[in-house]
C-alpha cells in the first residue's frame, strides 16, 4: 500500500515500532548521503522448527538459543533495512556463532549449496529471531491498548524473551523464507554472514510482515 498501511492486513495483532539510528536527514548531514534506514540489533536467537513461523512460538517447549555477539553488528558498518535487496546479509563477525548454533538445532551442516528438500523438512529447520531496539513509548502504548499493558500479549514484542527490554521488536525469519525454493524441489539458503562492511535486512526477512517505513520503522 502507498501513503500508509492497511489495517485489514493485521490479522495477528497491531503494528509495533522499532527505533531508527538517526534519520535520513541526519545521515545526509553527517555522512553525506541519505535514504538508508539504519536500525539497532539488540540480540539474535535461533529457535527450533517446532516453534512455528511467528515471532511468538507456537510451542512453548521449543528450544531457543541466543547467538552471542549479535550486538556487534551495529559497530561493523551498521544494519539497514532494504526491501530492494532480495536476501539477508550479516557482517562476518556473527558467522561463527550463527553457524554453530544453527547446526546445533538443525543437526546438519550450514551450507549454501542447492539441494533437494521437501517443504515438510524445510519447516523443521530453525527460525531466526532478530531483536531490534524498540520505540519504548510507542510500544508501551500498543501494549496498553491491545494487551492490557502486557507486552507478552503482543505478537512481535520481546516480552519475557528479554525482560530488560520487553518493548523491543522481534522479527522472525522462518526457514520457508530463508530457504529459497528453486525448480525441481531444490532449495538454497539465502541468509549470509559474509559481509565486511555492514549488514542488510533484505526482502526475504520482510516477507509476511506489513512494514511501514517513515521516520520510524513499523513492523507487523
Secondary structure, DSSP 8 states (H G I E B T S, - for coil): --SS--GGG-SS---EEB-BSS-HHHHHHHHS----EEB-EEEEEEE-GGG-SSSS-S-TTS-EEE-TTGGGGGGTT-EEE-TTSSSEEEEGGGHHHHHHHHHHHHSS----S-EE--HHHHHTS-EEEEEE-B-HHHHHHHHHHHHTT-GGGSTTB-GGGGTTSTTSEEEEE-HHHHEEE-GGGEEEE-EEEEESS-EEE-HHHHTTS-EEESSSEEE-
